Amino acid sequence: MKAYKTVFELVSTHSNFNHETVLELLMNSAQLELKVKRMFRQLLAEKVSHWTKLRAECESRMDELSDVFSGVKPLTRVEKNDHLTGWFKEVKAQIASLNHEEWTAAGRKILQLSQALEEVQEFHQLETNLYVKQFLNDTRQQLDQMLRIINVKQDYLSAVESIMDLSYAWGTLMNQYIPSMQVLIKRDPTSVIKLKAVFLKLSTALLVPLIRITQSKSPDRISVSQYYSNELVMFMRTVLQIIPKSMFALLAQIIQLQTNNPSLRELPTKLEKEKLADYALSSQRFEVARLTHDASVLAQGVLMMKNTMVGVIRIDPRQLLEDGIRKELVIQLANALHSTLVFNPKAKVSELNTKLPLLAQKIDGFRRSFEYIQDYVNLYGLKIWQEEYTRVMHYNVERECNLFLRVKVTDQDSQFQSSYIPIPKHQPLDPESTTFVGRLGREILRVTDYHNTVFIEQSSTWYDLKTREPVFDTVLVQKVADGIGPIGLALLDKFFSFMLVKRLQNAENFIRKKVVSQQEETLKAFLKTLSSGKTQSSLDPPSKLYLSVFAKMKEAIFTPLVGVLGRVGQLQQVRVHLNHKLSLMACSHSQYLYSCLHTLNDAIMNDIRAHYKDPSKPYPREDPLLVDLAEYLNHSGLSDPLNKVYIACPEPMMKFVAVISAILIVGHLHKSSPPFSRNMSNFVSPPNASSSAISVPSDYVDSRMLILGLHTFLKQFHNQMMHEVFSLLGDYVTAYVSVLPCDSSKPVSELPFDLSQLLHFMRQMALLSQDNDALLSDYIAPHILELSLHM
């Protein structure tokens, strides 16, 4: 192969070989061959009808001449001649007996009849009569046409197809002439018509192999023809892809003019005539018009092609143009998202505030220009934009979620990848993330790290624990929405849900292996102590028993568990923000759809509740109603991530979950710094301590994240699990209050700081649950709840 290339280059250099000259010759010859082939096929198709029509006309003329010489139709200077009358009738009978199927005998007879008509004109001096002479000449011409028609045979078409065979150039054209073809199309878009003839000429390479396969009665005929037809179509798409590329090069200039030129503004509905000159901007608008015209000319080049059979595949030029534009759009979108959403994990200040507006500007420029140019290329631009942007986002989320799946979704199995319109598959830029979705999601998690930030619910903002500056708030969520759009927010939430499932599985595995297997005796002794009532008879508060067990199991159990649950809570809080933003966008941009989904969801939930109260009532169909509705709810922000079940936990193996949760809550609140508070600042100190005295331990975890993480984890079990936790905490509060020193003549009017924190923690967890009223009122005395509200 290397020697062949060397010889080829040597011959090409010394012979002044020019690809464009050869291509021009090939296109012209292919166009000529195509026209000849079409004409010949038309002749074959009309052969019998045309033959029959000419024969009928010849018979009619002979019949008229017979009548003329018989005296029936007397003409001036034509004498009656019975001999010629009989002779013309005999010629008519001979013409009528001609049969196109017996082409050899018919050809000889036509020659004889034509010669006889010429001789009768000379011997009987019929040239003097112009009427008779004209009839005889017309008849001879029609007989000549019949002779030519009878010689039109299928064999000649086979010979033409053999001459047109271009199978020897299959590899050469596909490897060496694509750049030349694309240069020619870019220079003259109408040359696509000639290239169409080249594509059809190249498809003749399939004929001989298919004939041989058919003759051998092989079952592979269909698969072979389909394979080579697909190869030819891919070659055709590759050549014509220069048109969408050129269109997008023009589109980039339009984007540059529309986005980076503030003077080029859209005309308002009403405009004062004094300001008309400010909006005219003739030179800039002329440049936009020129670029738009060039793009429309490129599109017209493809649309000039008619529907064509290439092998066994029918090519629609409109669909071909649309696929090419989709392919180029996908490349541009994927490259913009991949190159823009790159973050430095060691940056002290997050790059979200700079990268997201830049991405929003790029995406908005693409969308506006694509929407502007759609009418000039005769395509539904906005529909194409929405479909392909959604597909790009889905594909990248699918790739990112593969990290959490045992069975990976390959490109062949993906419903979002396409062989005709492939989505670019970029190489990962960091060891953790595969795509830009993972980089964006992990950057958000890095900024809102529960070790370094504190979340203030009243302002819906994360604050840096040291600088107390906001690091992630609703403004930044809006920037995320502007950058990746509503579909991006929904799919980012989907990515976080996959990550959440993985972390919940880690928590479940950790408790099963470390707690149930290794700490069973310690927990049984703890429960036995609680049930025996020893803590209540003692003057020591119950926190002593809880904190002793917490300290004993802290390093092995609680420190890793708090980390896992903190990550779960962080994910859930971010997802709540994303869903809230999605809900606002859906409510403002699609009010009717939002209202319908909300109403339908409430109706179905009422039916489900009615079914569980009375099993005789029907249960809503799960497929496809609930599946489709869940998808709509996820994309409109109406889903509740805090009250979903993500994993199936084996409850018999998790018998100590409630105990571990209660000990974890008491122990964490005792050591938390800054202490957990429901006040706006959330940076409070115990009584008699200054704010400057707050020290942040290395194992600090935001208590809000722990609440969400613990609530989500308990939600994976039966609802009774949450009640068991609150029952243990309620007993703890009751025992704690019972040992408080107080004057018998006065009721307790103030609770200790750590106890008030616990009650607030419980109240926050109860608010997250759907049965929040019963959780507190069933296990905490009303007067204690009343006291905690005033702390």
N, C-alpha and C positions, 0 to 999 in steps of 0.2 A: 504493500500500500504506500509505503514511504517512497519507494522507487517510482511508482506511478505518479505521485504528486510532483516529484522532482522533474520527471519528463514532461508532465503537463505544464508546469511553470516555465520550463525551458522553451517549449514549443510556443506557448502563449506570448512569451517575451519577444522571440525572434520573428513571429508572424504578425506582430502588432494586433493581437486578438483583442476584440472589444466586446464585452458582454452586452452592452446596450444595442450594438448593431445586430448581433445575433438575435437578441430578444425582439427587436423591431421586425426582423425578417420572419421570426417564428410567429409573432402575432398576426402579421399580414397574411401569411400562408394559412394559418389556422382559421382566420376569418374567411378567406376564400374557400377553404375546404368545407367549412361549416355551411356556407351559403350553397355550395354545390350539392352537398349532402341533403340539405333541406329540400332543394329543388328536385333532386332525384327521388327522394321519398314521396314528395307530392305527386310526381309523375306516376310512381308505382301505385299510389293510392287511388289516383284518378284514371288509371290506364283503361280499365274496362268501360267505364262510363264515357270517357272521351272517345274511345274506339267505336262504341255503339252509336254515339251521336254523329261522328263523321260518316259512318257507314249509312246511317239513315239519310243524311243530307245527300250523299252520292246517289242513293236509290231515288230520292226525290227529283234530283236533277235529270237523271236518265229517264224517269217517268215523264217529266215535262217535255224533254226533247222528243220523246216518242209521240207525245200528243201533238207537238208542233208539226212533225212530218206526216202525221196521220190526217191532218186537216181539222182536227178537233179544236185546236187553238191556232187559227190562221194568223200568220205574220206577213208583213209586207216583204215581198221578194223571196219568199220561201214557198217552193212548190211542194205539192204532195208527193211523198216518196214512200211507198209501202215497204220497199226493201230496207231503208234506214229505220223505218218504224219498227220493224221486226228485230233489226240488229240491236237497236237501243234497248228493246225489251229483254233481249237475250243478255246484254251487258248488265242490265239491272238485276236479272236473276243470278248472274255470276257474282255480282257484288253482295247480294243478299246471302249467298251461300258461304261467304267468308267467315271463318271461325278463328278467333284470336288464340284459342288454346292450341290449334294446329299451326303454330307460327311458321314453320318451314314451308308447308304447302301454301299457306295464306300469303307469305311473302312473295313466292314465285308467281302466284296468280295475280297479285297486285301489280307486279312489274309487267306482266303480260297485258293486263287491262289498260294500264297507263300507256303502253306502247301502241295498243290497238286504237285508243282514242286519239293519239297523235297521228296515226296513219289515216284514220277515217277523215280527219280534218284536211289532210293533204290531197287524198285521192278523190274525194267528192267535192272539192273546192268549196268547203264550208267557211273558209277564211273571209269570204266576202260578206258574210252575215255576222255583224258584230255581236248580236245577241247569242247566236249559237256558239260562236268562237269563245265568248266570255264564259258560257256554261261549261264548255269542254275544258278550258284552262282551269277554272275553279275546281272541277271534278278531279283533274290530274293532280292539282296541288293537295286536295284533301286525301287522295290516294297515297301521295308521298308522305303526308303526315301520318296516315295509318301505318305506313311501312316503318316510319321512324318509331312510332309508338310501340309497334309489335316487337321492335328490337330492344326496348327498355326491359331489362331483366334484373332479377334479384342478384345474379352473379356479378353484375357490374357494381352494385352497391357494396358487395363484399370486397371487391377489388379496391374500391375507393377507401373502405375502412382499413384494408391492409396497408394501403399507401399512407393513410393518416396515422398509423400505429406509432406511438411515441414511447413505447415501453422502454426503449433503450436509454431514454433521457430521464427516467423516473428519478434516479438518485441525483443526477447532475442538476436538474431543475430545483429539487428540494433543498440542495445543499449550497449551490453557488449563485443562483439567480434571484433569490429572495431580495437581497439589497437592491439589485437593479430594478426589479419590479416595483419595489416600494418607492424608489426615487422617481420612477416614471409616473406612478400614481400621484405622488406629492406634487409633481410639476404639472400634471394634467389629469385631473380626476376623471374626465370622460374616457380615459384610456382603459378604464375598468371593463368597458364593453368588449374591447379586443382581448383583454386578459381572460374574460369569460370564455372566449373561444379556445384559448390555450388550456384552460382548466378542462373543458369538454374534450379537447384533443388528448389530454393526459389521461382522461378516464377510459380511453380506448385500450389502455394497457390491461384492463380487466377482462376484455372480451375473450382472448385466446385461452388464458388459463381456465376461465369459467366454462368455455366450450369443452375443453378436455375433461374437466371435472364432471360435467354433465354427461359426457359420453361414457365415462367410467362408472356412472351411476353411484357416485360417492355421496354420502349424506352431508359432506362438509361444504357443499356449494353455497348454502345460505351464510354460514359463518365466515367463509373466506371472502365472499362478496361484501359482507357487512364490515369486515375488518379493513379491507383495502379502501372501501368507500369512506370509512371514518378517517383513514390516513389522508385521503385526498381532501376531505372536508377540512381537516386540521391544517393542512398545507394552505388551503384557500383562505382560511381564517387568519393564518399567520401573515400571509401576504397583505390581506386587506386590513390588518390591524393598524397599518400606518395611518389610515384615515382617522380612527378615533384618537390615535396619538397626536396627529396634527391638530385635530379639533381641540384636544385638551391643552396643547401648546398655545393655541389662540385663546382658549378659555382662561389660561393662566394670565395672559395679558389683560383680558377683560376684568379678571379678579383684581389685578394690580391697579387698574384704573378706578374700579368701583370701591375698593376698600381703602386704598392708600391715598386717594385723592379726595379730601374733604369737600372740595368745591363742587364735585360732581354729585349733586344731591338729587333725590327723586322729587318730581314736581308735586307740590301739594294740591289738594282738591280745589282750593281757591287761592288765587295769586293776584296781588296788586300789580298793576301794569308798570309802576315805577321800578319794581323788583324783577321785572321780566328779564332784563339784561344780565342780572346776577345769576339767573338760572339757565340762561341760554347756553353758554360755554360751547360755542360752535365747534371749535377745534377738538375738544375732548370728546364730545358726542359724535363727531364725525369719525374719530378713531375707533370708538366703540362700534359704530355702524359698519365700518370697513372690516373690522375683525369678525363681526357677526356674519357679514356677507361671505367672507372667505370660509367660515365654518359651514354655512349653508351650502356653498358650492361643493365642498368636500362630501357632505351628506348626500347631495344630489347625485354625485358620481356613483355611489352604491345603489341608490334607489332607481337608477336608470336600468339596472339589470332586471330581467324578468325572472319569474320562478323557473328554476332549472333543476333537472335530474342529474346529479353527480354520482355515478355508479348506481346504487340502489337508494340513495338518500335525496330527497327533494330539498332544495335550497331556496329559502325565501329571503330576498335581499333586504327587506325591511327588518326581518328578524336577525339577519346577519349584522346589520348596522347596529341594532339595539344591543345584541350580545357583545359586539366590539366596544360600544360605549360603556356598557356595564363592566366589562373587563378592565378597561382603563380607569373607570371611576373607582372600582374596588382597589386597584393598585395605588391610586392617588390617596384614597382614604386610609388604607392600611399603612402606607408610608408616613402620612402625616401623624397618625395616632402613635405609631411606633417611634418615630424620631422625636416627637414633642414630649411625650410622657416618660421622660427619663429623669430620675431623681438621685441626688447624692445622699446616701444613707447616713453620712457623717456630718451633714450640714447642721449647724446650730439653729438656723432659721429655715423653716420649711420652704421648699421651692414651689409649693402648691399655688401660692398667691401670684407667682409670675408665669408658671407654665400653663395653668388652666385658662387664663384670659387669652394667652397666645394661641392655644388650641381652639378656643371658641372663635377667635377671629378667623383662623384658617377654615374651620368647618363652615362658619357662616358665609364666608366668601365663596366657597365651593357651592353651597346650597343656593345662594342668591344668583350667582352667575349661571348655574345649571337651570334654575327656574326661568331665568331671563332668556336663555337660548333655546328652550325646548320647542317653541313655536316655529323656529327657523329650521329645525332639523326634523320636524314632523314626528315628534316622539313625546310621550308623557314623562317629562323630565322629573317632576316632583314624585311621581309614583316610583320611577326607577331609583331615584335618590333614597326614598324611604326604605324600599325593599333591600337595596344593596347595603345601605348603612346598617340596617337591622341584621343582615346576614353576616357582615364583618364582625359586629359586636358579638353575635351569638357564637360564631366560630371561635373567636379568641377566648370567650368565656368557657367554651367547651374544652379548649386546649388547656386552659388554666385549671379547670376542675378535674382534669385527668390526673393531676397530682394526688387527688384524694380518692381515686377509684382503683380498685384492684384490677378490674378488666377495663383497659383503656379503650376509648373511642378513637379508632383510626380514621384517616382521611377517607378511606374507602367506605367506611360505615357511617361517616358523618352526613347528616341531611343538609348541612350548610355548605359543604365543599362541593365544587363542581369541576368537571374536566374541561368544559368549554369556557367557564368564567371562574378560573381558580383564584382563591384568596392567597396572597403571598404568605409564606410561612417563614417569618424572620427568626433568626437565631436569638436565644435568650441573652440578655445583657447583664444579668446577675444570677448568682447560683440558686436563688429562691424562686424567682418568678420566671414563667415561660413567656408571657406576653405582657403587653402594656396594661392589661386589666389587673394582673397580679402586682405590677409595680405601683399602680395607682392605689389599689386597695391596701397594700402593705405600707405605703407612705402615709396613708390616713391613719393606719393603726400605729405607726411609729410616732406620729404627731400626738395622738391621743393616748399614749402609753399610760396605763393605770399606775405605773410606778412613779411617774414624773409629773402627772397632772391630777387635777381634781375637777370633777364635773359639778357645775351649779345648775340644778334643775330649773330654777326660776328664770334664768337667762338663757338656758339651753346652750351653754358654752363650756368648753374645756379651758382651764387656766393652768399655766405653768406653775408648778408648786413653789418654785424658788423666786421667779420674777413676778409672778401673779399677773402676767400678761395673757390675754386670750390667744389661744393657739388654734382653736377650731370652733367655729360658731355657724350660725345660720347664713351669714354672708359668704363664708367659704363653701357651704353646702350649695348655695346658689351658683357659685363659680363652677363647682363640679357639674351641676345640672346644665349650665351654659356650655361647658366644654364637651360633655359626652351625651347630652340630651336625655329626654325621659327614658328612652329604651336603654341607654347606658346606665342610668340610675337603677332601673329594675334589674338589669343583669349584674351590676356590681353587688346588689343585694343578694342575688342568686349565688354569686361567688362567695360572699361572706357566709351564706347559709351552708355551703359545702364545707367551708372551713370550720363553721360552728359544729357540724355533725362530727367532724374529725376530733375536735376538742372534747365534745361530750363523750365520745367513745373512749378517749384517753382517760377522762375522769371516771367513767364506769369501770374500765379495766384496772385503774389504779386502786379503787376501793375494793374491787373483788380480789385482787392479788395481795395488796398490802394490808387492808383492814380486816376483811372477812377471814383471810387465811392466817394472818400473823398476830392480830390484836383481839381475837375473839375472847380470850380469857379476861383481858383487862376490861373490855366493854361489858362483859357479863357481870363482873364484880362491881362495876360502876352502877349498872342497872339494879343490882341487888341492894346496893347501899341506898339508892334513891327510894326503892320500894319499901325498905325497912323503916324509913322515916327517921333515920339517925340525924340527918341534917336539920330536920325541923325541931328536934328536941334540943339541939345544941344552940348555944348563944352565938356561934360563928355563922356568918352568912353562907348561903349555898355556893357562893362563888368560889369558896375555898376548895370544895370538892371538884368543881368544874375546872378551876385553874390548875389544880394538881394534875388532873388527867391530861389537860391541854399541854402543860409543860413536859409531861412524860412522853407524849406522842408528837410534840411539836416538830422536831427535826425530821422524823421519819414519815409522818403523816400530814400534819396540818400545813406546814410551810409549802410543800409541793402542791397540796390540794388547793390552798388559797391561790397559788399562781395559776393553776388550771381554771378554777372558777372565775378568777379575775379576768382572764383572757376571754372566757365565755361572756361575761358581763359586758366587757368592752365591745365585743362584736355586736351584742344585742343593742347596746345604746347607740352605736353608729347606725345599725339597721333601722332603729326607731326614727332617727333623724332622716335617713333616706326615704323611708316610707311616708313620713310626714310631708316631706318636700314633694314627693310624687302625688300625694293626695291633694295638695294645694294646686299643683299644676293641672291635674286632671279636673279638679273642680272649676278652675278658671277657664281652661281651654276646651273642655268637653263636658259641659254642665249636664246635658241630657244623658249622656252615657254614664257619667259618674252617679247621677241620681238613680238611674235604672239598675246599675250594679249594686248600689247600696240597698235599694228596696228589695231586689231579688235575693241578696244575701240574707237580709233580715227575715224574709219570708221563709227561706229554706231552713234557717236556724230555728225558727218557730216550729216548723214541721218536724224537725229532728227532736226538739225538746218535747213536743207533743207525743211523738212516737215512744220516747223512753218513759214518759209518764203513763201512756196507755198503749201497750204493744199492738193493740188491734188496729191502730191508725197506721197508714202507710208510711214507709220510709222513702225519702227521695231517691230517685235512680242515681247511682254513683257514676255510671258511664253512659253517655258522655257529659251529662249536665254538670255534675260536681267537678269533674276534671277540667272542663272548659271554663267554668266559672272561677275556679281557683286560679287559673292562668290569668284571667282578666283582672281578678282582684290583686294579684301580685304586681301586675303592670300598672295598676291605678292607685297603689298605695293604700288599699282598703284592707289588706291582710294585717293580722296582729302577730308579729314575730315572737312576742313574749309568751303567748299562750298556745303555742304549737307543740306537737310531739314530733321529735326529730329522729329518735332512736328507740329501739325496743329493748328495755332493760329486763333481765331475768330477775324478777322480784324475789324469788326464794333465796337467791344468792346475795341479795342486798338488804338483809334484815337489820343491819346496823346503820343504815343511811340516816334515819331520823336522829339517832343518838349522836352520830358524828356531826351532823349539821348543827344540833343544839350546842355541843361543846365548841364547835368552830365559831359560832356567832358570839358566844360569851367570851371566849378567849381572844378573838380578834378585836372586839370592841374594848376590851380591857387594855390592850397594848397599842391600839391605833393612835397614830400621831400624824397630823393634827386630828383631834377627836372628831367623831362623827356628829354632825349637827344639822338641824333642819333650818337654820338661819341662812339668810342670803349670802353672807360672807363665807361661811363654811370654814373659815380660818379662826376658830375660837380656841380658847385655852380653858383649862379647868378654872374654877373660882380661885381668886387671889393670885393669878398668874398673868404676866404681861404678854402681849402678842409677840414681842421680840424673843420671848423665851421658847418659842416653838422650835423643836428640833425634829427633823424628818429622818426616821431610821432608814437603814438600807433596804429593809424588807417591807417598806410602806406599800400598801395597796389601797386604792380609792374605795371607800366603803360602798359607794353607790354601785360600782362595778361588781363588788362582791354580792350585793343584794340581787342584782339582775342575774348574775351567774348562778347563785344558789337557787333562786326562784326557777330559772330555766331548767336546771338539773333536776329539781324536785318535780317539775312538770312532766318529766319523762316517765314517772311512775303513776300509780293510781292516785286519785285525788286524796285518798286517805293518808298518803304519806305526808302531805302538807299539814294535815290536821294533827298527825303524830308529833311533828316538829313543834307546832304551836302549843300542843298539850304539854310537852316537856318544858318549853319556855314559860308557859303559864304557871306551871308548878314552881319553876325557879323564881318567878316574880312574886308569887304568893309567899313562898318560904322566905324570900329576902325581906319582904315588907313585914312579915311576922316577927322578925328578930330586930327590927329597927328600934332604937331607944326612943321612947316618947313618954310624955306626961299622960297619965291615965285620965286626967280631967280634960285633956285637949286631944282632938283627933290629929292624925298625921297630916301636916300641911305642906310638906316639902319632901321630895324624893332625892336620894343620892344621885350624883352626876352620872355614874356608870349605869345605874338602873334606868334613869330617864333616857339615856342613849339606847339601851336595849329596847325600851318601849317604842321609841321612835323608829328603830330598825324594824321592829315587828309591824308597826303601822305602815311603813313603806312597802314591806313585802306583801301585806294584806291588800294594799291598794293595787298591786300588780295582778292579784288573783281575781277571778270572776266572782267568787263568793266571799268578798272581802269583809262584809258585815259579820258573817258567822264566825270567821276566823278569830277576830278579836273578842267579840261579845261572849263567845262560848268558853273562853279560857282565861280572860282577864276580868277581874271585878270592875264594875262600872266606876266606883269611886277612885280606883287606881288610874283608870283611863282618864278620868276627869282631871286628876292631879297632873298627869303627864302632859296634858294639853296646855297647861299654864307654866310649864318649865322653860 
